[in-house]
Amino acid sequence: MDYLYLPSAAMTGLRTRRQHTPTPNNAGLAQWLEHVLGKYEAMGPIPMLGSMRILACHAAMHPDTRAALAAFASHTEIEWVGDSDYYYWIQIKKRWTGSEDLVIIEQDIVITSDTLSEFESCAEPWCVFDYWLAMGKINTGIGCVRFTAELQREWPFDTIFPNPVKWDVIDAGIANCLMPAGYSPHVHGTVDTSHEYDVYLLPHGRATWRNTGAPANGPGRPGFTPTAVPPGSPRLRVRNGVVIERSVYLQKYGPALLTT
């Protein structure tokens, strides 16, 4: 197989709690969040089922992720967050209490038998396993991360996020507070991700990419437009930094068509 070296862009035994509440428009956001948080408080404290609180939020959990959690982290609290962009923030806020270490594992991360034991045995306040995105690894994400109780007490959640934020900026919000204060992620290694990306090689050494889970004609990330990819551009399908498929982008609109 070909390894991709491109510049990096800077259920057995598992508990599930699912909450359905319609998301309001922006005008009623503050009142809605207060209402939703009140509903969670009414459900009572979340029981501690291990030495660390482990949270896995999802809108579409990959089977490999679910199987790994069942095998290696059976006391994980799995939470559905697909009904609102703000539910992920709510679930983390509920658990960022400073009473126990908090581990977050995202819906496409595949942990191993050693992942949690490495977190437990490490004294660093901010521990991560990095993972691949489209064109490089990330070690400031929250795909597989542990925040100690001490760090949580030093940095209360409301200090990091005075206002609610959507799911896709939580990692940057945490990193932007901790790193200027002298913290840095302690990287334990790399975990696999089930995520696949289409990387399009453009003229003049440029590249763009699309999340393969996004609609063929829609954006895979902010700034990506299919019309920016000229027909005939090489397309590489990438997973965990490895090229798993080659093709050519033959259509100006729509997905890349496979070639032999």
ABEGO torsion letter per residue (X at the ends): XBBBBBBBBXXBGBBBBBBBBBBBBAAAAAAAAAAAAAAAAAAEBBBBABABBBBBBBABBBAAAAAAAAAABAABBBBBAAABAAAAAAAAAAABAGABBBBBBBAABBBBAAAAAAAAABABABBBBBBBBAAEBBAABAABBBBBAAAAAABBAAAABABBBBAAAAAAAAAAAAAAAGBBBBBAEBBBBABBBBBBBBBGGBBBBBBAABBAABBABBGBBAAABBBGBBBBBBBGGBBABBBBBABABEBBBBBX
